[in-house]
Amino acid sequence: MGIDMTINTGGPAFPHVAELVQHSPNGGITTKPITSNGMTLRDYFAGQAMQGLIARYSSPETTANLAYHMADAMLKAREYEH
């Protein structure tokens, strides 16, 4: 099963930019930005929805499918807000 690239992921949920600092033997310092997008907003919403679903459904497949269905609905609702 491949990834459906048409799914709205909502973009990064917790993007993070950090700075890598490197010290050279001669005392010099160089810095380089490091960016991480983390999980998508869709994944975050699905994880939150799964919290309640686990208590009701025993099948991991059913729980996961319902969690992403809920996440997709939450992303769709956000479109109306903007």
C-alpha angles and dihedrals in degrees: 000000000000130000115270103228091193093069114109104237095183090234126263116344098199111015113184133193118195134169123238110214117199125189117207123212090250092059098261123136127213127184131201127185116237119199126196124181094197117195124342122257087245091058091048092050091047091051091051092048090049091062092072096033094058090064091057107035126052098192113089090207093053092046093050094046092049092046092055091043088055091046091052090050090050091051090048090051089053090058090063091051094058 
